[in-house]
Amino acid sequence: MAFSETFKALADPARRRILTLLKEGPLSAGEIASNFDMTAASVSYHLAALKKAELITETREKNYIYYQLNASVLEEVMLWISDLKGGAQ
């Protein structure tokens, strides 16, 4: 995992909102898009950036693709930040 891709993906408010939506469970692209006032292509662009950063994964079921949060990457970032911060002083 490259932290640069993770932080780049997290920098965008729309992507952070997508992650918040996925916190509740897997959603299709259409379900995600219904929460935004943007084109399907824009939502697809944001999903691709989140996948590239490994913040989300996808599962195919019949004609649908469901996206879900990959919490392990977020845990790695939190551990790194915690380690960087050091112990309480």
N, C-alpha and C positions, 0 to 999 in steps of 0.2 A: 504494500500500500504506500502510495506517495502522499505525504501530508499536503504537498502543494496542490494536488488535485482536490483533496478533501476540503481544504480551506477555500479554494476557488469556488467550489460548488456551494459551500455554506455561506459565501458572501452575498449570494442573491436572495432577496426576501421571498420571491416566489418559490424558490427551491426549499427554503426553510419551511414555508407553509405546506408544501407537498410532504415534507418529512413529518410535520405535525399531523397531517391527515393520515399518513400511513402508520402513525403510532397506534391508532385504533385497530389496525388490521389491514390485510391486503385489499387493494382496490384496482379496478380496471382503469385504463387510460380515460375512458369516457366518464367514469365516476370522479376521477381526479379533475378532469377538465370542467365538469359541472360546477366546481367551486371557484372558477376563475372567469374573468372577463377577458379572455385571450383566445386566439385561434388554436385549433387542434395542433397545427404545426408548431406553434410556440410551446405548447405543453409537451409535445414530443421532444423538442429541443432540450427543455429542462429535464425531462426524464432521462434523456441520453447523457446529459452532463452528470446527473446523479448516479447513473449506472457506471460511467467511466470512473467516477470517484469511489465506486463500490459501496456507496451509501444505501443503495437499494438493489434488490434482485428481482428477477421476473420469473413467473411460472406460467406456462401455457396450459390452458384447459379448453379443449375443443377450439372454438373460434375466438377465444378471448385470451388476453395476456393480463395477468394480475401482477401488480407491483407490491413489494413488501419491504419494510425497513430492514436494513442490515445493521443491527445494533452493535455487532462486534467491532465495526470500524469506529463507531462513535466511542465505544469503550476504550479502544486503543488511543484515540485522541485525548480522552479524559485522563487516562493513565499517564500519558506523556506530559500533559499540562500539570498534573498533580506532582509528577516527578520533577518537573522544571521549577515548580513553586518551592519544593523542598518541605521540610518539616516545619511545624509551628514553632515560632520563636518568641 
